[in-house]
């Protein structure tokens, strides 16, 4: 999971959106998270599908917690990507 987070952060479109968050280091984690969600909704260019899936995984991890769903089938490519 940490690898996905690092890759998402080094993506230029995601990096620009999260760079502003570093300025608000005194904010609580929940405030930072809510601000990050708002910033990602206002990204000037459309991120690639890989970046979207990585961000979705991080979002679900932050809001729901650990994955408790059974592993997807071999040919369920969308389910595997999630």
The first five atom37 places (N, CA, C, CB, O) and aatype in JSON, in Angstrom:
{
  "aatype": [20, 20, 20, 20, 20, 20, 20, 20, 20, 20, 20, 20, 20, 20, 20, 20, 20, 20, 20, 20, 20, 20, 20, 20, 20, 20, 20, 20, 20, 20, 20, 20, 20, 20, 20, 20, 20, 20, 20, 20, 20, 20, 20, 20, 20, 20, 20, 20, 20, 20, 20, 20, 20, 20, 20, 20, 20, 20, 20, 20, 20, 20, 20, 20, 20, 20, 20, 20, 20, 20, 20, 20, 20, 20, 20, 20, 20, 20, 20, 20, 20, 20],
  "atom_mask": [
    [1, 1, 1, 1, 1],
    [1, 1, 1, 1, 1],
    [1, 1, 1, 1, 1],
    [1, 1, 1, 1, 1],
    [1, 1, 1, 1, 1],
    [1, 1, 1, 1, 1],
    [1, 1, 1, 1, 1],
    [1, 1, 1, 1, 1],
    [1, 1, 1, 1, 1],
    [1, 1, 1, 1, 1],
    [1, 1, 1, 1, 1],
    [1, 1, 1, 1, 1],
    [1, 1, 1, 1, 1],
    [1, 1, 1, 1, 1],
    [1, 1, 1, 1, 1],
    [1, 1, 1, 1, 1],
    [1, 1, 1, 1, 1],
    [1, 1, 1, 1, 1],
    [1, 1, 1, 1, 1],
    [1, 1, 1, 1, 1],
    [1, 1, 1, 1, 1],
    [1, 1, 1, 1, 1],
    [1, 1, 1, 1, 1],
    [1, 1, 1, 1, 1],
    [1, 1, 1, 1, 1],
    [1, 1, 1, 1, 1],
    [1, 1, 1, 1, 1],
    [1, 1, 1, 1, 1],
    [1, 1, 1, 1, 1],
    [1, 1, 1, 1, 1],
    [1, 1, 1, 1, 1],
    [1, 1, 1, 1, 1],
    [1, 1, 1, 1, 1],
    [1, 1, 1, 1, 1],
    [1, 1, 1, 1, 1],
    [1, 1, 1, 1, 1],
    [1, 1, 1, 1, 1],
    [1, 1, 1, 1, 1],
    [1, 1, 1, 1, 1],
    [1, 1, 1, 1, 1],
    [1, 1, 1, 1, 1],
    [1, 1, 1, 1, 1],
    [1, 1, 1, 1, 1],
    [1, 1, 1, 1, 1],
    [1, 1, 1, 1, 1],
    [1, 1, 1, 1, 1],
    [1, 1, 1, 1, 1],
    [1, 1, 1, 1, 1],
    [1, 1, 1, 1, 1],
    [1, 1, 1, 1, 1],
    [1, 1, 1, 1, 1],
    [1, 1, 1, 1, 1],
    [1, 1, 1, 1, 1],
    [1, 1, 1, 1, 1],
    [1, 1, 1, 1, 1],
    [1, 1, 1, 1, 1],
    [1, 1, 1, 1, 1],
    [1, 1, 1, 1, 1],
    [1, 1, 1, 1, 1],
    [1, 1, 1, 1, 1],
    [1, 1, 1, 1, 1],
    [1, 1, 1, 1, 1],
    [1, 1, 1, 1, 1],
    [1, 1, 1, 1, 1],
    [1, 1, 1, 1, 1],
    [1, 1, 1, 1, 1],
    [1, 1, 1, 1, 1],
    [1, 1, 1, 1, 1],
    [1, 1, 1, 1, 1],
    [1, 1, 1, 1, 1],
    [1, 1, 1, 1, 1],
    [1, 1, 1, 1, 1],
    [1, 1, 1, 1, 1],
    [1, 1, 1, 1, 1],
    [1, 1, 1, 1, 1],
    [1, 1, 1, 1, 1],
    [1, 1, 1, 1, 1],
    [1, 1, 1, 1, 1],
    [1, 1, 1, 1, 1],
    [1, 1, 1, 1, 1],
    [1, 1, 1, 1, 1],
    [1, 1, 1, 1, 1]
  ],
  "atom_positions": [
    [[0.82, -1.19, 0.0], [0.0, 0.0, 0.0], [0.86, 1.25, 0.0], [-0.93, 0.0, 1.2], [0.53, 2.24, -0.64]],
    [[1.98, 1.2, 0.73], [2.87, 2.35, 0.78], [3.46, 2.64, -0.59], [3.98, 2.12, 1.8], [3.66, 3.79, -0.95]],
    [[3.74, 1.56, -1.36], [4.28, 1.76, -2.7], [3.28, 2.5, -3.59], [4.64, 0.41, -3.34], [3.67, 3.4, -4.34]],
    [[2.0, 2.14, -3.5], [0.98, 2.84, -4.28], [0.9, 4.3, -3.89], [-0.39, 2.17, -4.1], [0.75, 5.17, -4.75]],
    [[0.99, 4.57, -2.6], [0.94, 5.95, -2.12], [2.12, 6.74, -2.67], [0.93, 5.99, -0.6], [1.95, 7.88, -3.1]],
    [[3.31, 6.14, -2.64], [4.5, 6.84, -3.16], [4.36, 7.11, -4.65], [5.77, 6.03, -2.89], [4.68, 8.2, -5.12]],
    [[3.88, 6.1, -5.41], [3.72, 6.31, -6.86], [2.69, 7.39, -7.14], [3.3, 5.0, -7.54], [2.88, 8.2, -8.04]],
    [[1.62, 7.41, -6.38], [0.59, 8.43, -6.58], [1.13, 9.81, -6.27], [-0.64, 8.13, -5.72], [0.81, 10.78, -6.95]],
    [[1.96, 9.9, -5.23], [2.51, 11.21, -4.87], [3.48, 11.74, -5.91], [3.19, 11.14, -3.53], [3.56, 12.95, -6.12]],
    [[4.22, 10.86, -6.57], [5.2, 11.32, -7.55], [4.6, 11.54, -8.93], [6.33, 10.34, -7.65], [5.29, 12.01, -9.83]],
    [[3.35, 11.22, -9.1], [2.69, 11.55, -10.36], [2.49, 13.06, -10.39], [1.31, 10.79, -10.51], [2.0, 13.62, -9.42]],
    [[2.88, 13.73, -11.49], [2.82, 15.2, -11.52], [1.46, 15.78, -11.19], [3.23, 15.69, -12.86], [1.38, 16.78, -10.47]],
    [[0.38, 15.19, -11.69], [-0.94, 15.78, -11.42], [-1.32, 15.62, -9.95], [-2.0, 15.14, -12.31], [-1.94, 16.51, -9.37]],
    [[-0.97, 14.5, -9.35], [-1.28, 14.28, -7.95], [-0.34, 15.1, -7.07], [-1.18, 12.79, -7.59], [-0.74, 15.63, -6.04]],
    [[0.92, 15.21, -7.49], [1.91, 15.95, -6.71], [1.5, 17.41, -6.57], [3.29, 15.86, -7.36], [1.63, 17.99, -5.49]],
    [[1.0, 18.0, -7.65], [0.57, 19.41, -7.58], [-0.59, 19.57, -6.61], [0.17, 19.93, -8.97], [-0.66, 20.54, -5.86]],
    [[-1.5, 18.6, -6.62], [-2.67, 18.7, -5.75], [-2.29, 18.53, -4.28], [-3.71, 17.66, -6.14], [-2.91, 19.15, -3.41]],
    [[-1.29, 17.71, -4.01], [-0.92, 17.48, -2.62], [0.13, 18.45, -2.12], [-0.42, 16.07, -2.46], [0.34, 18.55, -0.91]],
    [[0.79, 19.16, -3.01], [1.83, 20.1, -2.58], [1.24, 21.2, -1.7], [2.53, 20.72, -3.8], [1.89, 21.65, -0.76]],
    [[0.05, 21.63, -2.01], [-0.59, 22.67, -1.21], [-0.89, 22.18, 0.2], [-1.88, 23.14, -1.88], [-0.93, 22.97, 1.14]],
    [[-1.11, 20.89, 0.36], [-1.42, 20.35, 1.68], [-0.25, 20.45, 2.64], [-1.85, 18.9, 1.56], [-0.43, 20.55, 3.86]],
    [[0.94, 20.43, 2.1], [2.11, 20.51, 2.97], [2.19, 21.86, 3.67], [3.38, 20.27, 2.18], [2.82, 21.98, 4.72]],
    [[1.56, 22.87, 3.11], [1.57, 24.18, 3.73], [0.71, 24.21, 4.99], [1.08, 25.23, 2.74], [0.94, 25.03, 5.88]],
    [[-0.26, 23.32, 5.06], [-1.19, 23.3, 6.19], [-0.83, 22.18, 7.17], [-2.63, 23.11, 5.69], [-1.69, 21.39, 7.55]],
    [[0.43, 22.12, 7.57], [0.88, 21.01, 8.41], [0.28, 21.05, 9.81], [2.39, 21.02, 8.51], [0.28, 20.04, 10.51]],
    [[-0.24, 22.21, 10.23], [-0.83, 22.31, 11.57], [-2.26, 21.76, 11.6], [-0.83, 23.76, 12.03], [-2.81, 21.59, 12.69]],
    [[-2.85, 21.48, 10.46], [-4.23, 20.99, 10.41], [-4.28, 19.54, 10.91], [-4.79, 21.08, 8.97], [-3.3, 18.81, 10.85]],
    [[-5.44, 19.15, 11.4], [-5.62, 17.78, 11.87], [-5.64, 16.83, 10.67], [-6.94, 17.64, 12.7], [-5.88, 17.27, 9.54]],
    [[-5.4, 15.54, 10.89], [-5.42, 14.59, 9.78], [-6.75, 14.57, 9.02], [-5.12, 13.2, 10.29], [-6.76, 14.46, 7.79]],
    [[-7.86, 14.68, 9.72], [-9.15, 14.67, 9.02], [-9.33, 15.93, 8.18], [-10.31, 14.54, 10.03], [-9.92, 15.87, 7.1]],
    [[-8.84, 17.06, 8.67], [-8.91, 18.29, 7.87], [-8.03, 18.18, 6.64], [-8.5, 19.52, 8.71], [-8.41, 18.62, 5.55]],
    [[-6.84, 17.6, 6.8], [-5.94, 17.4, 5.66], [-6.58, 16.47, 4.63], [-4.59, 16.82, 6.14], [-6.51, 16.72, 3.43]],
    [[-7.22, 15.4, 5.12], [-7.85, 14.45, 4.21], [-8.97, 15.12, 3.43], [-8.4, 13.25, 4.99], [-9.06, 14.97, 2.21]],
    [[-9.83, 15.86, 4.12], [-10.93, 16.54, 3.44], [-10.42, 17.57, 2.44], [-11.84, 17.23, 4.46], [-10.99, 17.72, 1.36]],
    [[-9.34, 18.27, 2.78], [-8.77, 19.24, 1.84], [-8.17, 18.53, 0.63], [-7.69, 20.09, 2.55], [-8.27, 19.02, -0.49]],
    [[-7.54, 17.37, 0.85], [-6.97, 16.61, -0.26], [-8.06, 16.15, -1.22], [-6.18, 15.4, 0.26], [-7.88, 16.19, -2.44]],
    [[-9.19, 15.7, -0.68], [-10.31, 15.28, -1.53], [-10.8, 16.46, -2.37], [-11.47, 14.71, -0.67], [-11.05, 16.3, -3.56]],
    [[-10.93, 17.63, -1.76], [-11.36, 18.82, -2.5], [-10.34, 19.19, -3.58], [-11.57, 20.0, -1.55], [-10.71, 19.52, -4.7]],
    [[-9.05, 19.14, -3.23], [-8.0, 19.5, -4.18], [-7.98, 18.54, -5.37], [-6.64, 19.51, -3.5], [-7.77, 18.97, -6.51]],
    [[-8.19, 17.26, -5.11], [-8.18, 16.29, -6.2], [-9.38, 16.45, -7.12], [-8.14, 14.88, -5.65], [-9.3, 16.08, -8.3]],
    [[-10.46, 16.98, -6.62], [-11.61, 17.24, -7.49], [-11.38, 18.43, -8.39], [-12.86, 17.47, -6.64], [-12.1, 18.61, -9.38]],
    [[-10.39, 19.25, -8.08], [-10.1, 20.45, -8.88], [-8.79, 20.36, -9.63], [-10.08, 21.66, -7.98], [-8.2, 21.39, -9.97]],
    [[-8.3, 19.16, -9.91], [-7.06, 18.99, -10.66], [-7.29, 19.48, -12.09], [-6.58, 17.49, -10.65], [-8.29, 19.11, -12.7]],
    [[-6.38, 20.31, -12.63], [-6.61, 20.9, -13.94], [-6.64, 19.9, -15.09], [-5.57, 21.92, -14.22], [-7.36, 20.11, -16.07]],
    [[-5.88, 18.82, -14.99], [-5.89, 17.83, -16.06], [-6.42, 16.5, -15.54], [-4.48, 17.65, -16.66], [-6.28, 16.19, -14.36]],
    [[-7.02, 15.74, -16.41], [-7.61, 14.46, -16.04], [-6.5, 13.43, -15.78], [-8.58, 13.95, -17.15], [-5.69, 13.18, -16.67]],
    [[-6.45, 12.84, -14.58], [-5.42, 11.83, -14.31], [-5.69, 10.55, -15.1], [-5.35, 11.52, -12.8], [-6.82, 10.29, -15.52]],
    [[-4.65, 9.76, -15.29], [-4.8, 8.5, -16.02], [-5.61, 7.51, -15.17], [-3.41, 7.89, -16.38], [-5.82, 7.72, -13.98]],
    [[-6.05, 6.44, -15.81], [-6.84, 5.43, -15.09], [-6.02, 4.77, -13.99], [-7.35, 4.36, -16.06], [-6.57, 4.44, -12.93]],
    [[-4.72, 4.57, -14.22], [-3.87, 3.98, -13.18], [-3.83, 4.86, -11.94], [-2.45, 3.76, -13.71], [-3.93, 4.37, -10.82]],
    [[-3.68, 6.16, -12.15], [-3.64, 7.1, -11.03], [-4.99, 7.12, -10.33], [-3.25, 8.52, -11.5], [-5.06, 7.17, -9.1]],
    [[-6.08, 7.1, -11.11], [-7.41, 7.09, -10.51], [-7.62, 5.86, -9.64], [-8.49, 7.15, -11.6], [-8.17, 5.96, -8.54]],
    [[-7.17, 4.7, -10.12], [-7.32, 3.47, -9.34], [-6.48, 3.52, -8.07], [-6.93, 2.25, -10.17], [-6.91, 3.05, -7.01]],
    [[-5.28, 4.08, -8.16], [-4.43, 4.21, -6.97], [-5.07, 5.14, -5.95], [-3.02, 4.72, -7.36], [-5.09, 4.85, -4.76]],
    [[-5.58, 6.26, -6.43], [-6.23, 7.2, -5.53], [-7.5, 6.62, -4.92], [-6.55, 8.5, -6.26], [-7.8, 6.85, -3.75]],
    [[-8.24, 5.85, -5.72], [-9.44, 5.19, -5.21], [-9.08, 4.2, -4.1], [-10.18, 4.46, -6.36], [-9.76, 4.12, -3.08]],
    [[-8.0, 3.46, -4.31], [-7.56, 2.5, -3.29], [-7.19, 3.22, -2.0], [-6.36, 1.68, -3.8], [-7.55, 2.77, -0.91]],
    [[-6.47, 4.34, -2.12], [-6.09, 5.1, -0.94], [-7.32, 5.71, -0.26], [-5.1, 6.2, -1.31], [-7.4, 5.75, 0.97]],
    [[-8.27, 6.18, -1.06], [-9.5, 6.75, -0.51], [-10.29, 5.7, 0.27], [-10.37, 7.34, -1.63], [-10.74, 5.96, 1.38]],
    [[-10.45, 4.52, -0.32], [-11.19, 3.45, 0.35], [-10.47, 3.0, 1.62], [-11.4, 2.25, -0.6], [-11.11, 2.71, 2.63]],
    [[-9.14, 2.95, 1.57], [-8.37, 2.56, 2.75], [-8.59, 3.56, 3.87], [-6.87, 2.44, 2.41], [-8.71, 3.19, 5.03]],
    [[-8.63, 4.85, 3.51], [-8.78, 5.9, 4.52], [-10.2, 5.96, 5.07], [-8.4, 7.25, 3.94], [-10.39, 6.25, 6.25]],
    [[-11.2, 5.69, 4.24], [-12.58, 5.85, 4.68], [-13.2, 4.57, 5.23], [-13.41, 6.36, 3.55], [-14.01, 4.62, 6.15]],
    [[-12.82, 3.41, 4.67], [-13.44, 2.15, 5.07], [-12.51, 1.34, 5.98], [-13.81, 1.33, 3.84], [-12.96, 0.74, 6.95]],
    [[-11.23, 1.33, 5.67], [-10.27, 0.54, 6.44], [-9.77, -0.63, 5.62], [-10.88, 0.05, 7.74], [-9.81, -0.62, 4.39]],
    [[-9.29, -1.65, 6.33], [-8.73, -2.81, 5.67], [-9.77, -3.49, 4.78], [-8.2, -3.8, 6.7], [-10.97, -3.47, 5.08]],
    [[-9.3, -4.09, 3.7], [-10.17, -4.79, 2.76], [-10.68, -6.07, 3.41], [-9.41, -5.12, 1.43], [-9.89, -6.88, 3.91]],
    [[-11.99, -6.25, 3.41], [-12.58, -7.46, 3.98], [-13.38, -8.22, 2.93], [-13.47, -7.1, 5.18], [-14.24, -9.03, 3.27]],
    [[-13.11, -7.96, 1.66], [-13.81, -8.6, 0.55], [-12.94, -9.74, 0.04], [-14.14, -7.57, -0.59], [-11.71, -9.64, 0.03]],
    [[-13.58, -10.82, -0.39], [-12.84, -11.95, -0.94], [-12.08, -11.54, -2.19], [-13.79, -13.11, -1.25], [-12.48, -10.62, -2.9]],
    [[-10.98, -12.23, -2.46], [-10.15, -11.95, -3.62], [-10.97, -12.16, -4.9], [-8.87, -12.84, -3.62], [-11.68, -13.16, -5.0]],
    [[-10.87, -11.24, -5.88], [-11.67, -11.38, -7.11], [-11.2, -12.56, -7.97], [-11.62, -10.09, -7.93], [-10.07, -13.04, -7.83]],
    [[-12.09, -13.0, -8.86], [-11.76, -14.1, -9.76], [-10.61, -13.71, -10.69], [-12.98, -14.49, -10.58], [-10.26, -12.54, -10.8]],
    [[-10.05, -14.7, -11.34], [-8.9, -14.5, -12.23], [-9.23, -13.56, -13.38], [-8.42, -15.82, -12.77], [-8.4, -12.74, -13.75]],
    [[-10.42, -13.66, -13.94], [-10.76, -12.86, -15.11], [-11.55, -11.6, -14.77], [-11.55, -13.69, -16.07], [-12.06, -10.93, -15.67]],
    [[-11.67, -11.28, -13.52], [-12.32, -10.03, -13.09], [-11.25, -8.95, -13.0], [-13.06, -10.22, -11.71], [-10.75, -8.64, -11.92]],
    [[-10.9, -8.37, -14.16], [-9.78, -7.43, -14.24], [-10.07, -6.13, -13.48], [-9.47, -7.11, -15.68], [-9.17, -5.58, -12.84]],
    [[-11.29, -5.65, -13.55], [-11.64, -4.42, -12.83], [-11.59, -4.67, -11.33], [-13.04, -3.92, -13.24], [-11.06, -3.86, -10.57]],
    [[-12.13, -5.79, -10.9], [-12.1, -6.13, -9.49], [-10.68, -6.31, -8.97], [-12.89, -7.39, -9.24], [-10.38, -5.94, -7.83]],
    [[-9.81, -6.88, -9.8], [-8.41, -7.04, -9.4], [-7.72, -5.69, -9.29], [-7.67, -7.93, -10.39], [-6.89, -5.49, -8.4]],
    [[-8.05, -4.79, -10.18], [-7.41, -3.47, -10.15], [-7.83, -2.69, -8.92], [-7.77, -2.67, -11.42], [-7.05, -1.92, -8.36]],
    [[-9.07, -2.9, -8.48], [-9.54, -2.2, -7.28], [-8.87, -2.78, -6.07], [-11.08, -2.29, -7.13], [-9.12, -2.35, -4.95]]
  ]
}
